[in-house]
Amino acid sequence: MTDTARAATRTRRDLCPGVLRPWSAEDGALARIRLVGGEITLAQLRRLGQVATAYGDGDLHLTSRANLQLRGLPATDGRLVPEVVAAFTDAGLLPHPTHDLVRNVMVSPLTGLDGGRADLRPVARAFDELLCADPDLARLPGKFLVVLDDGRGDLAGRDLDLGVVAVDAGHAQLRAGSTGWGEVVAIDAVPAHLVELAHAFLAARGTGVDAAWHVDELAAPLLTGPRDPRTEVATGPLPFTAYGAAVHVEVPDGVLTARSLPVLLDLAETDRVVVTPWRGLVLPVR
């Protein structure tokens, strides 16, 4: 981030939307469904489509953080009506209500399916478990983002607060902010290191409405080590094409409609799909 961003002075608390804290818009409430690493089951996607049709504008909106949003939802006093919250909960899409706003974890979408130096999907899940088991980490800003690049460089250009880049099948280098690099650690140790860094951020960010939202806004960096040359790879956005074990399908305008959703889901050959930060879907094939 720029020096201007680092010196930013906040005048309000973070208002990033979630299920329990929707954003009020002219067409109704907007709710963001956070997907760790973009991962979601076919059954959950179908259920979201049903909720969007029954209560919202009928569409599922893909975000640049590999999440999903529903618009036009009914709300009272700034909260979604109970039946909509219950639908999300029953679908398993609100597993940790206290941490709903802070489960912001992006992962190379093809990790564990095709290419990359290491499978970071288990790392993402383990970090999410540690995050949600820690009451203090519920205080992280809703915009705080963790980015896990499996070494292929597809997420190398993303702004982030914490993250790693895999350097081989068993190790990754820690990141904090746009320029902070830390130790090269064992893949299995990554979740605990990220939790430790998240606590360090909370301790340094301050309190009140002017508290930092991002690592780059801190007065001092969290990590100051040299960058491992093996992390210096950047491939850019994942192309929309077929891969060995999956296909990356473009979603026009990033909107899954009541008509397009069943068509795309019929292409999937396994139960899980991955929402990508380029407003597409990775559909694994057998």
C-alpha positions in Angstrom: 0.0 0.0 0.0 1.0 3.6 -0.4 2.3 5.9 2.4 -1.0 7.7 2.1 -2.9 4.5 2.9 -0.5 3.7 5.8 -1.1 7.2 7.3 -4.9 7.0 6.9 -7.0 8.2 9.8 -10.2 6.3 10.4 -13.3 8.2 11.4 -15.6 5.2 11.7 -15.5 1.5 12.5 -15.3 -1.0 9.8 -18.7 -1.7 8.3 -17.9 -4.7 6.0 -21.1 -6.7 5.7 -21.8 -10.2 6.8 -24.9 -12.3 7.6 -25.4 -10.9 11.1 -24.4 -7.4 10.0 -25.9 -6.8 6.6 -25.4 -3.7 4.5 -28.6 -1.6 4.0 -29.0 -0.6 0.3 -31.8 0.9 -1.7 -33.0 -2.5 -2.9 -32.9 -4.1 0.5 -30.2 -5.7 2.7 -26.9 -7.1 1.3 -25.4 -10.2 3.0 -22.0 -11.5 2.4 -21.4 -15.3 2.7 -17.7 -15.9 3.6 -16.2 -19.0 2.0 -12.8 -20.0 3.3 -10.7 -20.4 0.2 -13.8 -20.0 -1.9 -14.9 -23.6 -1.1 -18.6 -24.5 -1.1 -20.7 -27.6 -1.8 -23.2 -28.0 -4.6 -26.0 -28.4 -2.0 -25.0 -25.2 -0.4 -24.9 -23.3 -3.7 -28.4 -24.7 -4.6 -29.7 -23.6 -1.2 -28.3 -20.1 -1.6 -30.0 -19.9 -5.0 -33.3 -20.9 -3.4 -32.8 -18.2 -0.7 -32.0 -15.6 -3.3 -35.1 -16.5 -5.3 -37.4 -16.6 -2.3 -36.2 -13.5 -0.4 -33.8 -11.5 -2.6 -33.2 -10.3 -6.1 -32.8 -13.9 -7.3 -29.1 -13.8 -8.0 -25.9 -14.8 -6.4 -23.1 -12.2 -6.7 -19.5 -13.4 -6.8 -16.9 -11.1 -5.2 -13.3 -10.3 -5.8 -12.4 -12.0 -2.5 -14.0 -15.3 -3.7 -17.1 -14.9 -1.5 -20.8 -14.7 -2.4 -23.3 -11.9 -1.8 -27.1 -11.9 -1.8 -29.0 -8.6 -2.4 -32.5 -7.3 -1.8 -33.0 -9.3 1.3 -35.6 -8.4 3.9 -34.4 -6.8 7.1 -35.7 -5.1 10.2 -33.8 -2.6 12.3 -30.7 -3.3 10.3 -30.8 -7.1 10.8 -31.9 -9.8 8.4 -35.3 -11.4 9.2 -34.9 -14.6 11.3 -36.0 -17.0 8.5 -33.2 -15.8 6.2 -30.5 -16.2 8.9 -32.0 -19.6 9.7 -31.7 -20.6 6.0 -28.0 -19.7 6.0 -27.4 -21.5 9.3 -29.2 -24.6 8.2 -27.1 -24.7 5.1 -23.9 -24.7 7.1 -22.9 -21.2 5.9 -22.9 -19.5 9.3 -20.8 -22.1 11.2 -19.2 -19.5 13.6 -21.5 -16.6 14.2 -19.1 -14.7 16.5 -16.4 -14.8 13.8 -18.6 -14.4 10.7 -17.0 -11.1 9.7 -13.4 -12.2 10.1 -13.3 -15.4 8.2 -11.5 -13.8 5.2 -9.2 -16.4 3.8 -8.2 -16.6 0.1 -6.4 -19.6 -1.3 -5.0 -20.4 -4.8 -8.2 -21.9 -6.3 -6.6 -24.9 -7.9 -4.5 -25.8 -4.9 -4.7 -29.6 -4.3 -6.3 -30.1 -7.7 -3.8 -29.1 -10.3 -0.3 -27.6 -10.1 1.2 -25.5 -7.3 4.0 -26.4 -5.0 1.8 -27.5 -2.0 -1.8 -28.2 -1.2 -2.8 -25.3 1.0 -6.5 -26.2 1.3 -5.8 -28.1 4.7 -3.8 -25.1 5.9 -6.8 -22.8 5.2 -9.1 -25.1 7.1 -6.8 -25.5 10.0 -6.3 -21.7 10.2 -10.0 -21.1 10.1 -10.5 -23.6 13.0 -7.9 -21.8 15.1 -9.2 -18.4 14.2 -12.8 -19.3 15.2 -11.7 -21.0 18.4 -10.1 -17.8 19.6 -12.5 -15.2 21.1 -10.0 -12.4 20.8 -9.6 -12.8 17.1 -13.3 -12.0 16.6 -12.1 -8.3 17.0 -10.2 -8.4 13.7 -11.6 -5.9 11.1 -14.0 -7.3 8.6 -11.6 -6.1 5.8 -8.6 -8.0 7.2 -7.5 -10.5 4.6 -5.3 -13.6 4.7 -4.0 -14.8 1.4 -2.4 -18.3 0.8 -0.5 -18.7 -2.5 0.5 -22.2 -3.2 3.6 -21.1 -5.0 2.2 -20.7 -8.5 1.9 -17.0 -8.1 -1.8 -16.5 -9.0 -2.4 -14.5 -5.9 0.9 -12.7 -5.8 -0.6 -9.4 -6.8 -3.3 -9.3 -4.2 -3.3 -6.8 -1.4 -3.2 -8.7 1.9 -2.8 -8.4 5.6 -1.3 -11.8 6.4 -0.4 -14.7 4.2 2.2 -17.2 2.9 3.7 -18.3 -0.4 4.7 -21.9 -0.7 8.4 -22.3 -1.6 8.3 -26.1 -1.9 6.0 -29.0 -1.0 6.6 -28.7 2.7 7.5 -25.1 3.4 6.1 -21.6 3.0 7.3 -18.1 3.7 5.2 -15.9 6.0 3.9 -12.5 4.9 2.5 -9.5 6.7 1.3 -6.5 4.7 2.5 -5.5 1.2 6.2 -5.6 2.0 6.7 -7.7 5.1 8.4 -11.1 4.8 9.1 -13.5 7.7 10.4 -17.0 8.3 10.2 -19.9 6.0 8.3 -22.4 8.1 6.9 -25.9 7.8 3.5 -26.0 6.0 1.9 -27.7 9.1 3.1 -24.8 11.3 1.6 -22.1 9.1 -1.9 -21.8 10.8 -0.3 -21.3 14.3 2.1 -18.6 12.9 -0.7 -16.8 11.2 -2.7 -16.7 14.5 0.3 -15.4 16.3 0.7 -12.6 13.7 -3.1 -11.8 13.9 -2.7 -11.3 17.7 0.3 -9.0 17.0 -1.8 -6.9 14.7 -4.5 -6.6 17.3 -2.0 -5.5 19.9 -0.5 -2.9 17.5 -3.6 -1.5 15.8 -5.0 0.6 18.7 -8.6 1.0 19.8 -11.6 3.1 18.9 -12.8 4.3 15.5 -9.3 5.3 14.4 -7.9 1.8 14.9 -6.1 0.4 11.8 -8.0 -1.9 9.5 -4.9 -3.2 7.7 -1.3 -4.3 8.5 0.1 -1.6 6.2 -1.5 1.1 8.4 0.5 0.1 11.4 3.2 2.4 12.7 5.8 -0.4 12.4 5.8 -3.5 10.2 5.0 -6.9 11.7 7.7 -8.7 9.7 11.1 -7.4 8.5 12.9 -10.4 7.1 14.4 -10.8 3.6 12.2 -12.2 0.8 13.0 -15.8 -0.3 13.8 -15.7 -4.0 11.5 -18.7 -4.5 8.5 -16.5 -3.8 9.2 -14.3 -6.7 6.7 -15.7 -9.1 3.6 -14.0 -10.5 1.3 -15.7 -13.0 -1.6 -13.3 -12.7 -5.3 -14.3 -12.8 -6.1 -18.0 -13.4 -7.2 -18.3 -17.0 -10.7 -19.6 -17.8 -9.9 -23.0 -19.3 -9.7 -26.7 -18.6 -7.0 -28.1 -16.3 -6.0 -31.7 -15.5 -8.5 -32.1 -12.7 -10.8 -29.1 -13.0 -12.2 -26.5 -15.3 -12.3 -22.8 -14.4 -15.6 -21.4 -15.7 -16.3 -17.7 -16.2 -19.4 -16.4 -14.6 -20.7 -13.5 -16.8 -20.6 -10.2 -14.8 -19.9 -12.3 -11.7 -23.6 -13.1 -11.3 -25.2 -16.5 -11.0 -28.8 -16.2 -12.0 -31.7 -18.6 -11.4 -31.2 -19.7 -15.0 -27.4 -20.0 -15.1 -26.8 -21.6 -11.7 -28.4 -25.0 -12.5 -26.5 -25.2 -15.8 -23.1 -24.6 -14.2 -23.8 -27.0 -11.4 -24.7 -29.7 -13.8 -21.1 -29.4 -15.2 -19.6 -30.3 -11.8 -18.5 -33.9 -11.3 -17.8 -33.7 -7.6 -19.6 -32.3 -4.6 -17.4 -29.3 -4.0 -16.7 -26.3 -6.2 -14.5 -23.3 -5.6 -15.5 -19.6 -6.1 -12.5 -17.7 -7.5 -11.5 -14.1 -7.0 -11.8 -13.5 -10.8 -15.6 -14.1 -10.5 -15.5 -17.6 -11.8 -16.0 -21.1 -10.6 -13.5 -24.0 -10.4 -15.5 -27.2 -11.1 -13.4 -30.3 -10.2 -13.7 -33.3 -12.5 -13.1 -36.9 -11.7 
